[in-house]
Amino acid sequence: MGKVKLVEDEEEKIKAMKLICEKYTPTKMDYFNMAIKAGLKRTNVYGIEIEEIKAKRKKFYTHGE
């Protein structure tokens, strides 16, 4: 669970978008600065402030495997 917040700091937005682009479009990074310049003002970036993490654990056999 967590709270969603709009990222308004321009440097933080660029950093987040660069990380995403490096992961999913690494061969297109030559165009990143041009794309940021053209679309940053029209792009919203949201961050999630994690408050709580819940998970399920797989049941182990009696021998701990």
N, C-alpha and C positions, 0 to 999 in steps of 0.2 A: 504494500500500500504506500501511497505517497501523494504529494501535492504537485500538480502541474503548474508551471509558471512560464509566462512568455519571456523569452530572452530578449532584452532590449539593448544590451551593450553590443555595439557593432563588432568589436574585436572578438567577443565570445561567440557571436553568431558565425563569424568567418571561421574561427577555430573548429567549431562543431561541424560546419558544412565541409571543411577541408578533410576532417577525419572520415566522414561518411564517403566523400568522393574518392579518397585514397583507397578505401576498402572496396568500393563497388565499381569504380571506373578508373583504375590506376593508369590505364593507357591514355586517358584523356586529360591528365593533369596539366598538360601544356596550355589548355584552354581555361583553366580554373580562374585565373585572375580576370580574364575578359568576361567570363560568365558572372563572377561576383560583382564586377563593376556594373554590368547590365541589369542584374536581377536582385541585388541585395535589398533594395528598398521595397520590393514587392514580395519578399519572402519572409515568412514567419518561422521562427525556430522556438521550440518549446523544450524545457528541461523538466525532469522529474526529480523532485526532492524525496528520496526514499525515507520513509518513516519506519517501515516494518517489512521484514522479508519472512515469508512462510514457505515451507517446502515439505514435501512428503519424502519419507525414507523408505527405500526398498526393504522389505522384510528379509532378514538373514536366516539361513538354516541354523539349526541348533549348534552346529559346529563353527559358527561364525563366518561361514563362507558366503 
